[in-house]
Amino acid sequence: MFGRADANAELIRYAEAWARRIEMNMTFDIVREAAKKPHVDPLVTVAIRSDGFVESVTFVVSSGVPELDDAIRRVLRSQDPFEAFSPALASEFDVIEIRRSWHFDIAIRLQ
């Protein structure tokens, strides 16, 4: 796991590209109804293998709405696989974990 200030610039670029893909694709419809219920912004860790496939999704903080947590899993699976790691990144990591809080208004925003 890393932070946005990690020294590995390629790792940061991969994680930011992953977040943009989630935010920019038309996935909000999957969560729209569930996001209308009172909830907290969930904190989610996603483990991504070097081939770009999601290995696991872990809720560090649940939204408090099971339907919304399930919808987040569906959003992630709908984008599977993500881009495979570059050769340089794959030589260092088999799996990376990206942790982001998810905020819902008119779109999905990862923070």
Backbone torsions as a table, in degrees:
resi	resn	phi	psi	omega
1	MET	NA	149.7	-175.1
2	PHE	-142.4	170.6	174.2
3	GLY	-113.3	172.3	-179.6
4	ARG	-67.3	-12.6	178.6
5	ALA	-100.9	13.4	-179.9
6	ASP	-58.0	147.1	-179.2
7	ALA	-70.8	-19.8	-178.6
8	ASN	-84.7	96.8	-176.3
9	ALA	-62.1	-35.4	-179.5
10	GLU	-66.3	-37.8	177.0
11	LEU	-64.2	-42.6	177.9
12	ILE	-63.9	-44.0	178.6
13	ARG	-60.2	-41.4	179.5
14	TYR	-62.3	-48.0	-178.4
15	ALA	-64.2	-39.1	179.2
16	GLU	-69.5	-38.6	176.7
17	ALA	-64.7	-38.7	177.1
18	TRP	-60.4	-47.4	180.0
19	ALA	-62.3	-43.5	178.6
20	ARG	-60.9	-39.6	179.9
21	ARG	-62.1	-42.6	177.9
22	ILE	-62.5	-46.7	-175.8
23	GLU	-69.7	-35.5	-171.8
24	MET	-87.7	-21.9	-178.9
25	ASN	-81.5	156.8	-174.5
26	MET	-76.9	63.6	-178.6
27	THR	-103.7	-7.3	-174.4
28	PHE	-62.3	-30.8	179.4
29	ASP	-58.2	-29.6	-179.5
30	ILE	-64.2	-33.8	-175.4
31	VAL	-105.7	-5.8	-170.5
32	ARG	-50.7	-53.2	-176.3
33	GLU	-68.2	-44.1	-179.2
34	ALA	-64.9	-34.2	-178.3
35	ALA	-70.8	-14.8	177.3
36	LYS	-74.7	-18.6	179.8
37	LYS	-78.3	149.7	177.1
38	PRO	-58.3	130.3	-177.1
39	HIS	-156.7	166.7	170.2
40	VAL	-102.4	158.6	176.8
41	ASP	-68.8	117.4	-179.5
42	PRO	-71.9	150.6	174.3
43	LEU	-111.4	118.2	-169.7
44	VAL	-123.9	134.2	172.8
45	THR	-106.6	125.7	179.3
46	VAL	-115.4	122.9	176.1
47	ALA	-94.7	124.3	-178.0
48	ILE	-118.0	127.3	178.2
49	ARG	-75.8	165.4	-178.2
50	SER	-62.9	-22.2	177.2
51	ASP	-83.1	-0.4	177.1
52	GLY	94.7	-6.6	-179.7
53	PHE	-83.9	144.9	177.6
54	VAL	-72.0	125.8	177.1
55	GLU	-88.8	-40.3	179.9
56	SER	-158.7	157.1	175.4
57	VAL	-128.5	121.7	-178.0
58	THR	-124.3	129.3	176.9
59	PHE	-91.1	109.0	174.9
60	VAL	-72.0	-41.5	173.4
61	VAL	-131.0	120.4	177.4
62	SER	-74.2	155.4	174.7
63	SER	-69.9	-19.3	-174.6
64	GLY	89.5	-3.0	179.2
65	VAL	-123.4	104.2	-176.6
66	PRO	-53.4	-36.6	179.6
67	GLU	-65.0	-34.9	179.2
68	LEU	-72.1	-42.1	177.0
69	ASP	-60.8	-42.4	176.9
70	ASP	-63.8	-38.6	179.0
71	ALA	-64.7	-37.4	177.3
72	ILE	-62.6	-43.2	176.4
73	ARG	-58.7	-41.4	179.3
74	ARG	-66.1	-39.3	177.0
75	VAL	-58.1	-48.1	-178.9
76	LEU	-62.7	-44.2	-179.7
77	ARG	-67.6	-30.6	179.9
78	SER	-68.3	-20.8	-179.6
79	GLN	-99.8	-1.3	-177.9
80	ASP	-74.0	132.9	-1.1
81	PRO	-86.4	154.4	171.6
82	PHE	-84.1	-178.4	179.0
83	GLU	-63.1	136.1	175.3
84	ALA	-65.3	153.7	178.3
85	PHE	-64.0	148.7	172.2
86	SER	-65.9	161.0	178.6
87	PRO	-55.2	-39.7	-179.4
88	ALA	-65.3	-43.0	179.6
89	LEU	-68.4	-41.4	-179.8
90	ALA	-66.4	-26.9	177.8
91	SER	-71.8	-20.9	179.7
92	GLU	-98.3	-33.1	-171.4
93	PHE	-133.2	137.3	170.0
94	ASP	-87.6	-36.4	-177.6
95	VAL	-143.1	139.8	169.8
96	ILE	-120.0	150.3	176.7
97	GLU	-112.7	129.8	178.7
98	ILE	-116.3	124.3	179.8
99	ARG	-113.8	125.6	179.2
100	ARG	-142.1	149.7	168.9
101	SER	-88.3	145.4	-177.1
102	TRP	-109.5	127.5	178.8
103	HIS	-120.8	138.1	-177.9
104	PHE	-120.7	124.5	168.0
105	ASP	-132.8	-101.0	174.7
106	ILE	-93.7	-2.9	179.5
107	ALA	-153.3	177.7	173.8
108	ILE	-90.9	130.2	176.8
109	ARG	-128.3	125.8	178.6
110	LEU	-99.1	130.8	-176.6
111	GLN	-120.9	NA	NA
